[in-house]
Amino acid sequence: MVQAAGGLDNIPAQALVGVELSNTFKLWDADGELIPLALVGAELESEFFYIYQEAELASIPESMRVEHGMLRNYWPDMSNYLNVDYGSFIKSLIFSNNDGVKTIDNE
């Protein structure tokens, strides 16, 4: 992985993490169709780096399969926290170690 000087408090490093996210984070609907995502932005708050993405959906899927391996190929002990905001409620998942694809339901 290419590293930018200065850590995540600089724009080039944040851009590199955004590229890493696009390569290692995927959503599928219940039928197995990949859900396209658009990177909205990112922010550094204390020791946490938040990345925001959006999906344009006609309706909320009953369930989604989620793959979130961001940076765990470099730091296997890292945990990734994921919040899916459905507008009226939020669902959360934690990915760590060798976690593969997980399912999140909108119920």
C-alpha positions in Angstrom: 0.0 0.0 0.0 1.3 3.5 -0.9 1.5 5.7 2.2 1.2 9.4 2.2 3.4 11.4 4.6 1.7 12.8 7.8 -0.9 10.1 8.4 -4.7 10.6 7.7 -4.7 14.2 8.6 -3.8 15.2 5.0 -5.8 15.1 1.8 -3.5 12.7 -0.2 -3.7 10.1 2.5 -7.4 10.4 2.8 -7.7 10.0 -1.0 -5.6 6.8 -0.9 -7.9 5.4 1.8 -10.9 6.3 -0.4 -9.4 4.2 -3.2 -8.7 1.3 -0.8 -12.3 1.4 0.3 -13.6 1.3 -3.3 -11.6 -1.9 -3.8 -12.5 -3.7 -0.6 -16.0 -2.7 0.3 -19.0 -4.1 -1.6 -22.8 -4.4 -1.1 -25.2 -6.8 -2.8 -28.9 -7.0 -2.6 -30.9 -10.2 -1.6 -30.8 -11.3 -5.3 -27.0 -11.1 -5.4 -27.0 -7.9 -7.5 -24.0 -5.6 -6.8 -25.3 -2.2 -5.4 -23.3 0.7 -6.9 -21.9 3.1 -4.3 -20.7 6.7 -4.6 -18.0 8.1 -2.3 -19.5 11.2 -0.6 -16.7 12.2 1.7 -14.5 11.5 4.6 -13.5 13.1 7.9 -10.9 12.5 10.6 -12.2 12.8 14.1 -9.7 12.0 16.9 -8.4 8.5 16.1 -11.4 7.6 13.9 -11.5 8.1 10.2 -15.1 8.1 8.8 -15.9 7.4 5.2 -19.3 8.2 3.7 -20.8 6.5 0.7 -24.3 6.5 -0.8 -26.3 4.1 -2.9 -29.2 5.3 -5.1 -32.0 2.7 -4.5 -35.6 2.7 -5.6 -36.5 0.9 -2.4 -34.7 -0.5 0.7 -33.6 -4.1 0.1 -34.9 -6.7 2.6 -31.3 -7.7 3.2 -27.9 -6.9 2.0 -24.7 -8.8 1.9 -21.7 -6.7 2.9 -18.0 -7.3 2.3 -15.7 -4.9 4.3 -12.0 -5.8 4.1 -10.6 -2.3 4.1 -7.0 -2.3 5.3 -7.3 -5.7 7.0 -5.1 -7.1 4.3 -2.4 -4.9 5.7 -3.4 -5.0 9.4 -5.2 -8.3 10.0 -6.0 -7.4 13.7 -7.8 -4.2 12.6 -11.6 -3.9 13.2 -13.9 -2.1 10.8 -17.1 -0.6 12.0 -20.0 -0.2 9.6 -23.2 1.7 10.0 -25.9 1.4 7.3 -28.3 4.4 7.6 -31.8 3.5 6.2 -33.1 7.0 7.0 -35.4 5.9 9.8 -33.0 3.6 11.5 -29.3 2.5 11.5 -27.9 -1.0 11.5 -24.3 -1.7 12.5 -21.8 -4.4 11.9 -18.2 -5.0 13.0 -15.7 -6.8 10.7 -12.5 -8.2 12.2 -9.9 -10.9 11.6 -10.9 -13.1 8.7 -14.5 -12.1 8.6 -15.9 -12.6 5.1 -19.3 -11.4 3.8 -21.9 -10.6 6.4 -25.7 -10.1 6.0 -27.6 -7.1 7.3 -31.4 -7.1 7.4 -33.5 -3.9 7.4 -36.0 -5.3 9.9 
